[in-house]
């Protein structure tokens, strides 16, 4: 269950989301459901998957403004998803969630992640980073690419 204070933070942080599309890749059902609900409350259009392979399939079908992924998942972990995404969709910010800190401060930049957030994460901080990433995406993508992909 999401606390009322988290919902208020989500609504405040998401006031200017303009239905940005967020892909959540998280293998833990409870964590995925909680994060998805938080982002929906913030005004985002959320698609959730349980592993990196499913996330790639969604990214091939639809345009996303931001991807939020767990690092440790089956079938294609967060680092592998990030690597594939950088090569295929370099303009999409990828936010990594992990129970462990990165090996070094340079690792985040070397991997090409927009941000690395340790679990348990601060809800307000995560919402701020997602909002900033979604805003940054709008300025990086050529206008011809900004229209949403056709739904399958």
C-alpha positions in Angstrom: 0.0 0.0 0.0 1.3 3.5 -0.8 1.3 6.0 2.0 -0.7 9.2 1.7 2.5 11.3 1.9 4.0 9.4 -1.0 0.8 10.0 -3.1 1.0 13.7 -2.3 4.7 13.8 -3.3 3.9 11.9 -6.5 1.1 14.3 -7.4 3.3 17.3 -6.7 6.3 16.0 -8.6 4.2 14.9 -11.5 2.2 18.1 -12.1 4.0 18.8 -15.4 4.4 15.2 -16.6 2.2 15.7 -19.7 1.6 11.9 -19.7 5.2 11.0 -20.2 5.7 7.3 -20.9 7.7 5.4 -18.3 8.9 1.8 -18.6 9.5 0.0 -15.3 11.5 -3.2 -15.4 11.5 -4.9 -12.0 11.3 -8.6 -11.2 10.0 -8.2 -7.7 6.2 -8.1 -8.0 5.6 -6.0 -4.9 8.3 -3.5 -5.8 7.1 -3.3 -9.4 3.5 -2.7 -8.3 4.4 -0.1 -5.8 6.7 1.9 -8.1 4.1 1.7 -10.9 1.3 2.9 -8.7 3.5 5.8 -7.5 4.3 6.8 -11.0 0.7 6.6 -12.1 -0.3 8.8 -9.2 2.3 11.3 -10.4 0.6 11.4 -13.8 2.9 9.2 -15.8 1.7 6.6 -18.4 3.4 3.5 -16.9 4.2 0.2 -18.6 5.7 -2.5 -16.3 7.7 -5.6 -17.1 9.2 -8.3 -14.9 12.6 -8.7 -16.7 14.9 -7.1 -19.2 13.8 -9.3 -22.1 10.2 -8.1 -21.7 11.4 -4.5 -21.4 13.3 -4.7 -24.7 10.2 -6.2 -26.3 8.1 -3.2 -25.0 10.7 -0.7 -26.2 10.6 -2.3 -29.7 6.8 -1.7 -29.8 6.4 1.6 -28.1 8.3 4.9 -27.4 9.2 5.6 -23.8 10.5 8.8 -22.3 12.3 7.1 -19.4 13.2 3.6 -18.4 13.5 2.7 -14.7 15.1 -0.7 -14.2 16.3 -3.0 -11.5 19.9 -4.1 -11.8 19.4 -7.7 -10.7 16.7 -9.4 -12.9 16.4 -12.7 -14.7 16.6 -13.2 -18.5 18.4 -9.9 -19.1 19.7 -8.0 -16.1 19.6 -4.2 -15.8 23.2 -3.7 -16.9 22.5 -5.8 -20.1 19.3 -3.9 -20.7 21.2 -0.6 -20.3 23.9 -1.7 -22.7 21.4 -2.8 -25.3 19.3 0.4 -24.9 22.4 2.6 -25.3 23.2 1.0 -28.6 19.6 1.0 -29.9 17.9 4.0 -28.2 20.7 6.3 -27.0 18.3 9.2 -26.4 16.2 7.4 -23.7 17.4 8.0 -20.1 17.9 4.8 -18.1 17.6 5.0 -14.4 19.1 2.0 -12.5 17.7 0.8 -9.2 20.0 -1.4 -7.1 20.4 -2.8 -3.6 24.2 -2.3 -4.1 26.2 0.8 -4.9 28.0 1.0 -8.2 31.5 -0.4 -8.2 32.9 3.1 -8.7 31.5 6.6 -9.3 32.7 6.4 -12.9 30.7 3.2 -13.5 27.4 5.0 -13.8 28.8 7.3 -16.5 30.7 4.5 -18.2 27.6 2.4 -18.4 25.6 5.3 -19.8 23.0 5.4 -17.0 21.1 8.6 -16.4 21.2 7.8 -12.7 22.0 5.0 -10.2 19.7 4.9 -7.2 20.3 2.6 -4.3 17.4 0.7 -2.7 15.6 1.4 -0.6 15.2 4.7 -2.4 13.8 8.0 -1.3 10.5 8.4 -3.1 10.9 12.2 -3.5 14.4 11.8 -5.0 13.3 9.1 -7.4 10.4 11.3 -8.6 12.7 14.3 -9.0 15.2 12.3 -11.1 12.5 10.8 -13.3 10.9 14.2 -13.9 14.3 15.6 -14.8 15.1 12.6 -17.1 11.7 12.9 -18.9 12.3 16.7 -19.4 15.8 16.0 -20.7 14.5 13.5 -23.2 12.1 16.0 -24.7 15.1 18.2 -25.6 17.2 15.4 -27.0 14.8 13.7 -29.4 14.3 15.3 -32.9 10.7 16.5 -33.2 9.9 13.8 -35.9 10.7 11.1 -33.3 8.6 12.6 -30.4 5.2 11.2 -31.6 4.3 8.1 -29.7 4.9 4.8 -31.4 1.8 2.9 -32.6 0.3 0.6 -30.0 0.4 -3.1 -30.8 
